[in-house]
Amino acid sequence: MPIRLYLDEDAMDDDLVQALRLRGADVETVLDAHLAGRPDDEQLAYASSVGRTLYTFNVSDFMTLHSAYMAAGQTHAGIIFGQQQRYSVGEQMRRLRRLIALRSAEAMQNNFEFLSSWG
């Protein structure tokens, strides 16, 4: 099954969302889910409950949440970490599309990827 993305407030960019959707990616944003301003743990719980891999720039908080999920025996649908200042919208889109093309939703479960690995 292909990866379905959930973009949190840090990673959400209208141009990125539009570019991904125009190219066939299944993308939901924090605004689509009416979860703007909610804590990170709620964002990950929501994304996991609907089978979406979370895309974020917030490495430290979501790495902590990933570790907590693993320690508690909980599952999540995966996390992709980007770097806000490092990539243009176009470069983020290309790297995310490559990751989506080469990894399955099943392979992302309980795992994380760094966008920098998908150049």
C-alpha angles and dihedrals in degrees: 000000000000122000114264112205132222114191117205124211093271095054100032113113121164093222092050093047092049093046092050094046093048088056093051102263117146102234131173123180134206087253093053089053093046090235101122111145094016119133122268094250090058091048092054092043091052094046090049093047091057096039097250127143110231119233114201145152091215100099100162098051096041093044087055090049091048090053091048091051091051093047091050094046092244124144131225132184095244139275129241116200120207132178113236098207096040106063136043119229089259093052092047089051093050093048094046091049090050092050091047090050095050105035129055127221087246092055090051095053109118090355137102134211133197114226088221088072093060103065 
